[in-house]
């Protein structure tokens, strides 16, 4: 229940606090007195889209605070929990509009987004007027309204639709991939064969390149190594050393031991020379290059590099690239079988969706009959017992909510053609149709504050009295706030406020005054007779208030 609405510096309101009560709350006043501004302010604090600029001229900011009583089982507690907010028995919504256009929202003094306010408003307040823009006059919203009325669960159909959509997308993707693979089949088979024939190994290109450089260098140094070996052999240094030993040994006996150390050193030199000679011989043997081997090595090296350039990969990645191409070929070869499986999955998913959609259609037809009966029961006390309301269900474009189009139609008299609400009904009839619909669709929603903005426009007399009595009956189980010009409706209110304009210090301001019993007589008398309130009008007002 909306307990209070506090408005500061909004449009032509400077300071205003409206304390609401349970039951039927009535707002009356002359046209242009500011009743719509109250609804604008309430819509602002609830996050609804409305006027772009609400700040009163000369003020730094406008601010609206709404306080709701929140029962333990109220749906708003779930919204608060989802938003990470703690739920309390008092729900305080506050929103500030600064003069530069910035808007800031708070829930129980915690800053929140406008989206959180709107989510809360969906379970706190229903605003309804003759020019309803929240679904009743828009056929696109009739299906969801019927589902809510019938308590229909659409999650199974939604899941089946999602599964079918995903299966359809998977099939389309596979078919596109198969077409693309077929277009490059010749390339794939040639490239894989070429790569398989060469079969390059990771690191092979670097190994071949190193070996090639070594072989090419061997040609350049072999002659020098051979000449060096010749100088070390029996015809070179070795022969000279052995001759030295032979001459020194002949002279050693007469040298009194002075040649012993040199002879030993030369012996050691011969050993080292032998080791050097062996090493040089090994090197020379390794430099024996087979020209055919070098040519074969170069052919493979160049083939690997050419293939890498051709496929725009580095040589070491040729093996992985070949695996990728083989996988694409495998997908091509198994594509037909895979598409067959996907087609089967799609067929099954579409059959499941049709099953769920048909189940929803039958459930909607039953709910439509119940809604039509409920509407007939509501229209009778509103002096429209001869009108016919019908919920039409026709095949529509399949989607997550099934495959039905739902339209609320009316015929104002028996035998008259039926049609959409806003095209067939007159202003007064439309108000009553919408009131009946509102009662049927949301009358049982717990903890909802229902606001009716001039729902009685275009009706008077006994019909206005019937509208007022239906609103009063509705207020027995829900809080109802009515903006009205009808004295019959105003007289039935449990709480009554008058909205007035006044001029103070050159400024036009709007005020809201709670009315006492005597003041209600004067206000309803004004509504009956105009500015000059006659005694007859006062007596009529007292009669209306007496019921």
Order of alpha helices (4+ residues) and beta strands (2+ residues): beta-beta-beta-alpha-beta-alpha-beta-beta-beta-alpha-beta-alpha-alpha-alpha-alpha-alpha-alpha-alpha-alpha-beta-beta-beta-alpha-alpha-beta-alpha-beta-alpha-beta-beta-alpha-alpha
